Amino acid sequence: MMNYPSSKLPDVGTSIFTVMSALANEHKAINLSQGFPDFNCPEPLINLVTRYMHEGFNQYAPMAGMPQLRQKISLKTEKMYGFRPDPDTEITVTSGATEALNAAIAAVVKAGDEVVVLEPCYDSYAPVIRLCGGSPIYVPLALPDFSVDWDQVKKRLSSRTRMIIINTPHNPTGAVMTKQDMGRLANLLDGTDILVLSDEVYEHMVFDGQQHYSALQHPQLRARSFVVSSFGKTYHTTGWKVGYAIAPPQLTSELRKMHQFITFSTATPFQLAIADFMDEENHYLELPDFYQAKRDFFLEQLRQTRFEVIPSAGTYFQLARYSGVSDAYDLDFAKRLTTETGVAAIPVSAFYHDKTDNKYLRFCFAKSEDTLRAAGEKLAKV
C-alpha cells in the first residue's frame, strides 16, 4: 500500500468560489458569487489580440514582461499616482494578480516570520504565508464599515513581523482606505524593516467621488511595498490572467526570482494587445462611473428585499446582511439561497480564518442590468 505524504495544507479544501459557482451551475441559479463580469471585454482589445496572434507573437515573452507593456504601465502609474517606476527594474508582469501576490510573499517570508493580515481577506494570502513557513497574524476589520483599527494593528506587530498585507479597495467588503489610513500605516512602520504588500486590483472602482489612494503615492510606503494590480479587473478579462507588481529594485529582484519559477512569463499576445489598448485612457478613467451605475442599479433591487445594505465604496462587490431574514450560518444560507431561490452569493465567513459569521453575503454586481434585475426579483421573495 502506497503511503502518500501528508498534506501541506490539510485544512484547505476547494475554494468557496469554485464551490458556489458549481452549485449555481448545477441548479441553474443566477451566479453573483464568483467575481467576474457577464459581459465581454472591449471589441478593439479582442481585435488587437487576434492581430498579434496572426502576426506570430505566440512564443515566450521576456520573463519580466514585454518591454512595451512595462513602459505603458510606468507612464500610467505616473499619470495616476505621481510616481514613475523604472520599467526595467521596478515593474514585473505576472500571470494574474494572484501570481504576483504569491511571488511577493514567497520572495520575502521565511520560516518563523509573521505576516499581519486584515480580516476578512482574500483567500490566497494565508495559505501562501503558511507554505513559506510563516504565520498569519489576523486583525479583524471594524464593523459595520470594515475600517482598519490601527491601534489593534500596532498591538500585533512584533520583532517577528516581516510584512503586512493591505487591500484597497477591499475584497470582499468594498471598503476603501484613505490617505489618512496610509499615513497611519507609514507611521506604524517607521523605524522598522516591515514590508507592505498592497493588493490594489480594484484601483479603478472607487465610488461617490472618492479617490483611490495607492501605497505608491506615499514615499515612505513606496520604499517598502509590493503594489499589485490587475488588467483582468480593469479590462473585463479575468480569464486572461494578466497582472503586475511594482516594487523597489531590490524587492523586484527577489520577486522575479519567484516569478521565473512559478510561471516564468505571461501570455505574449495578451501583453502586446493590452499595451496598445492602454492608450485608450478613457476606458479606465470612466470605470468608476461605469461600475457605480451598476452598484446603484443593484442597490435599487436590494432595497425591494429584506436584506440590509450599506453602499459599497469600491470594487464590484456589494455586501448584504441577512440577519433580518434568517439566523442560519452564512454558508448554509448561501447554499439554500442558491438551490431554493436561484441566486448564488459568497458567504463572508469564507474570508475569515475562523469562519466568523456576521450574517453577510457578498454579491458581485459586474453583471448586465438584466442579470441584476432578475436576481433582485428572486431575492425579493426571500
N, C-alpha and C positions, 0 to 999 in steps of 0.2 A: 504494500500500500504506500503510495506516494505521500510524503509528509511535506505539504506546502508551507512556505514561510508565513508567519503571522502577518496580518495587515499592518501597514504603517499608519493607516487612518481607520481603525476599527469602528469608530463611531460615525463615520461618514458614509452615507448612502447616496442614492441617486438624488440629484439636486431637486429642490422643490419646483423649479421652473419646468424641468422635464416631466415631473410627476403631474403637475396641474395641466400642462399642455396636452399630455397624453390622455388625461381624464376628459378634458374638453373635447378632444378629437373623438374619443370613444362615445361620448354622449351627445355629440354634435352641438355643443354649447358655444356661445359667443366667447372667444378667448381674449379676455382682458388681463390675463395673468402674465405671460412672458412679455418682456419689453421689446417688442418690435412693431413697426408700422404695418398696416394692412394696405398701404398704398405704395406705388413704385417710386424709385428714385428719379431724378430729372432725366428726361429723354436724351438731352445732349451729353450727359455723362455716360449713358449706355453706348451712344454712338462713338464716343472717344475710346472706350474700352475696346469696342469692336474694331475700330480703326487700328489701334496699336496691335491687337492680336493678328489682324491681317497683314500688318507690316512686319511681322516676325518678332515682336518683342515678347517672346514666350519662354525665355530662359531665365536663369537665376539673376536676380537683382543684386547689386552690391550689398554686403552684409548690413551696413548701416542704413541702407535705404537709397533710392535713386537720388542722385545729386539735385536734379530738377525739383523734386518734391521737398527735399530738405531746405532748399533755398526759398521756396514759396512759404514753407512753414515759418522760416525765420522772418520773412517780411511781414507775414500776417501777425505773428506774435508781437512784433514792434508796433504795428498799427493798433492792435487791440490792447496791449499791456505796457507799451512804452519801453520794452526791452527787446533787443535784437540778439538772439542767441547765435553762436557760431554754427553754421550748418555742418561743418566738418567735425567739430569736437563736442558739441552740446545737444545734438538732435539725433535720435535714433528712431527709425520707422520700424514698427513691430506688427506681428500678426494679431491684431486686435489689441484693445486696451488691457484685456485680461493677461495677455502675454507680457505686456510692459509692466504690469503690477507684479507678476510673478518674478520677472527678471530683476526688478528693483529690489524686492525683498530678498531674493536669493543672493544678490550681489553683496549684501552688507550684513545680513543677520546670521549669526553663528550660534553654536550650542551655548546655552546659558544666557543668551540675550533676552531682553524683554521688549515687546512692542506694544505700545498703547493703542488700543482700538476703541473707537467710539461706537456704541451700540444704540439702535440696531445698525447693522452694517452689511455691506455686500458680502456674499457668502464665500468668495475666494480668498479673502485676506487671511483668516486664521489657519486654514489648512496649510497654506504655503509657509507661514511662520513656523508652524509645528514641524513640517517636513525639513526645515532648515535647522531644527534643534532649538528654536526659540520658544518663548512663552507669550501668548497673547494676554495682555492685561486690559480687562474690559472696564470702560467707564460709560455708564448709561447717559444718553442724552435726556434733557429735562422735559418732561411733559408739561403742558399739552403742545408746545410749539417745537419740541425736539431741538432746543438750543443747547449749546455747549456750556456746561458748568465748569469753568476754567479752574475754580478752586478745587473741584474734585479731581481734575486732571493733574493739577500740581501735586496732590497728595499721592498720586500713583506713580510719579516719576521717582526713579532711584538711580543708583550708580550702575545698575544693570540695563537701564533703558537705552536701547540702540536707536529706536525710531518711534515716531508717532504717525499714524495714518489718519488723514482727514479726507473728507469727501464733500465737495460743494460744487454745484447743487447736489443735494443729498438723496441717494437711493437707499432706502425706499420712501423716505418721509417727504421729500420735496423741500426741506429746509435749506436756506441759503446763508452761508457765513458772511459776515460783514467785514469791512475794513477794520473795524474795532476788534473783531474776533482775531483777525490776523495779527494785529498789534499785540493783543494779549498773548497769543501763542509765541510770537517773537520774544516778548519779554520773559516768558517762562523758560525759553530755551537759551537765552543769553548766557554766555559763560559755560555752556555745556557742549558736548560733541554729539548731541542727539540729532538725528536726521529726520526729515519730513518726507513722507510720501503723500502727495496731494492728488487725489483722484478727481479730475475736473472734466469728465467725459460729457457732462451735460452743460458745458460752459455757455452755450448759446441758447439755453432755455431758462431764462430768468424773467419773471413777470412783474406786472404792476409798476413799471417804471424803475424797478431796482436794477442794479448793475452787478454783473459777476465780478468779484474781486479775486484775482488769482494770486497764488503764492509768489508768482513771478514778479508781481508789482511791488513786493516788499523786499528791499535789498538784503536784509538780514536773513529772511526766509529763503530767498532765491539761492543764497550761497550754500544752503544745506538741504535743498529739496530736489526730489524727483517729481516732476509735474507730468501727469499722464492725460492725454486727450484721445478722442475717438472720431475718426471720419465716419464710422458706421452710424453714430448718433446724428452727426451733423448733416450727412447727405442721404439719410434713409437707406443705408446699405449695410445693415448689421451682418448680412451673410458674406460680405467681402472680407471681413476681419482685417481691417487696416486701422492701426492706431499709431501713436508715437509717444515718446518720452523726451522731455527736455530736462537737462541737469548740468551742473558744472562739469568741466572736462574730466576731473578725477573720478567723479561719480559715474559719468557717462562711460568712461573707460571700463569700469567694473561692471556696469550694466551690460555692455556689449559682450563681455566675456561670457555672461549667462545667455544672452540672446543668441549668440552664434552656435550654441549647443542645444538650444531649445527648438528654434525653427530655422536658424541661420539667416533667412531672408524672407521677404513678403512678396506676394504676387506682383510681378513686374507690370503687366498691362494696367492693373488697377492703380498702381502708384503713378504711372505716367498720365493716366486719364484724370486722376484727382489733381495732380499738379497743374494741368491745363485748366481744369474747371475752377480751381481756387481763384482765378482771375474774375470769376462771377461773384464779386463780393456781396452783391445784394442777397444772394441765397442765404448766407449765414447771418447777415445783418438784419434780415427780415424774419429770421427764425423765431425770435421771441414773440413777435406778434402772431405768427402762424400758429404756434403752439398755445399761446394764451387764448386764442379764439377757440381752439379745441377744448382747452380746460374749461373755459366759461360755458361752452355748449354742454359739456358733460356735467358740470355743476348744476345747470338748469334741469338736467334729467334726474340727478340725485336729489334735488330739492323736492321732487314728487314722491320720494321714498321716505322710509323711517330711519335711514342712515344719517349720522351726524358728520358734517364735513367742515373743515377749515381749509379754505382755498390753498392749493399747493403754490409755493413761492417759486419753484423751479422744477426742472426735469420734465418728463412726460408721464409722471405718476401722480395719482391722487389717492390719499388715504381716506377711508371712510370707517367710522366707528359704528359698530352694530350692537352695542350693549343695550340699546332700547328695543332691539328686535329679538335677541337671544342671549342666553348666558352660556352657550356652548363654547367649548375650546375652539380657538380660531381655525385650526386645521380641520376639525370636524365640520365646522360651519362652512368653511370654504368648499369642502368636498360636497356637502349637501347642496350648497348654492349651485354648484356645477351640475350635479346629477338631477336635482329636482327643479331648479329654477332655470337652468340653462345659461348661466353666466359664470365664467371662471375668473378667479382672482387669486392673489397670493396672500396667505396668512402671514402677518408681520412677525409672529413668533419665530418664523424660519430665519429671521435676520438676527436673532439673539442666541448666544451660545447655550443659555439655559432654557431656551424656548419660552421666555417671558410672554405672557398673554395679556395684552391690554385691550383686547377686543377690536383690533384694527385689521382691515383688509387693504391690500394695495391693488388699485386698478390702473391699467395702462390706457391713457387716452390718445395714444398715437394711432388713431383709427379714423375712418371716414365718419361723417355725420350720420349716415345710415346705420352704421355699426353701433355707434354710441346711442342713437335713438332707440334702436331695437333692444340694446342692453338695458337702457333706462326703463323701458316698458316692462321688461321682465322683473327688474329689481323693485319696481313699484308694487308688485304683487306679493313681495316677501312680508 
